[in-house]
Amino acid sequence: MAFDDPVRIICDYLNETPALSGVSAFSRVPDPRPPKLIRATLTGSRRRSLIHRDARVTVECWAPTDAEAYELGAQVEQALSGLDTAWAFMPGGEGGWVSGPTELPDPDSGSPRVVMTANLRQRSH
């Protein structure tokens, strides 16, 4: 029994979310970088039982302006709050969210960026 890749789950889910059409989610920043993008990174996990774990995933949202980055972050937070599949879901409240959208400009480019971290609760299969 194994756990599915939590980054792939989140990227696939966000890429299929109609409210985010036109903005793609990736596991790495593409080159060249589009003006708006979402990146998910696995930043840790915690076993809850033999068959359950919480995968901690940090999600970054880039956009041309602070306002657009914040709006994108809010849309991503809302979308992820509804993630519920056969093998993974996003718990509500503190169980699901380590930190909500936070303005944190990209240190390399200075581009506006909003960052959030969530726990994706998974079941192995």
Secondary structure, DSSP 8 states (H G I E B T S, - for coil): -----HHHHHHHHHHT-GGGTT--EESS--SS--SSEEEEEEEEEEE-SSSEEEEEEEEEEE-SSHHHHHHHHHHHHHHHHT-B-SSEE--SGGGTEEEEEEE---TTT---EEEEEEEEEEE--
